[in-house]
Amino acid sequence: MSAVPGRAAMFVAGVGVGVYGMVKARRAQEALTPDGLRDRGRSLALGARMLRAEVEQARVDKEHELRDRLGLPPTPDRTRTNELRPAASGAQLKQLESRGQH
């Protein structure tokens, strides 16, 4: 049994790890730019708004369910009052798309 197949396998594994590391480093570098940080902040804010809206809707649904179960009169229908708004306007989205950052 020769050491050549082992060396080839180690070389291929090393190349794979190197490529993986370079890709991760490039993504981290892009994420830490001002635009990348702004995008992450907007995504976090949108996620928080979506979560708040879903929790509110679940609360309203559960209230209606409990009122039906207990035989209480229904309250006026409360629907989502805070509609989700996009993080960027149409003009901003077109500008991002033209730069290839959609």
N, C-alpha and C positions, 0 to 999 in steps of 0.2 A: 504494500500500500504506500503510495507516494504522498508527499505533502502538498503537491500542486493543487489538487481539487480543494483542499482546505484553504489554501492561500487565495484561490480564485473566489471561493465563497466569502472569505473575509473581505476581499477587495470589493466585491459587489455589495456586501452589507455596509461597508464603510461609505461607499458612494451613495447608497440609499439614505443613510443617516445624514450625510452632508447635504444632500438635496433637500431633505425634509427640514433640516435646520435652517437652510437659506430661505426657504419659502416661509417658515414661521417668522424669521427675523424681518423679512420684507413686509409681511402683514402687520407685525407689531410696529414697524417704522411708519407705515401708512396710518395706522390707528392713532398714533401719537402726534400727528400733525394737527394744527389748529382746526382744519376742516374735519378731520377724523374725529377729534374730540367733540366738536360741535354736533356732528352727526350722531355720535353715541349719546350725547346729552338729550338731543331731540327724540331719539328712539326711547330713551328711558322715560322722558316726560309723556310720550304717547302711550307707552306701556302702562304707566301709572294712571293716565286718564281712562284707558280701556278697562283696567282692573276696577277702578272706582265706579265706572258706569255699569259693569257687570255685577258688582256687589250690590249696587243700588237696585238694579233690575231684579236680582234674586230676592232682595228684601221685600220689594213690592209684590212679587209673585207669591212669596211665602205668606205675606200678610193677607192677600186675597184668599189663599188656600185655607188659612186658619179661620178667617171670617166665614167662609163657606161651611167649614166643618163645625163651627160653633153656632151657626145660624144667625150671625150678626148681619145687620144691613151693610151692603157694600159701600165703600167710600168712593169718592170720585176717582176715576182712573188716573193713576200717576204713572206717567211714562218717563222715559229718559228726558231730563231737561237739558242736560249738557251734551249736545250732539258732538261727536268726535270731529275735530277739525284737523286737516292735514298740517304737518309740521312746516310745510313750505307752500307758498302760493304757486299758482300756475306759471307765472313768469320765472319764479325761482327754480321750479322744476325743469322748465325748458332750458334755463341757463346751466343747471347741473347736467342735464342730458347732453347738451352741446359740448361740455367738458368731459363727458364720458364718466360722470360720477353719479349715476342714478341708482 
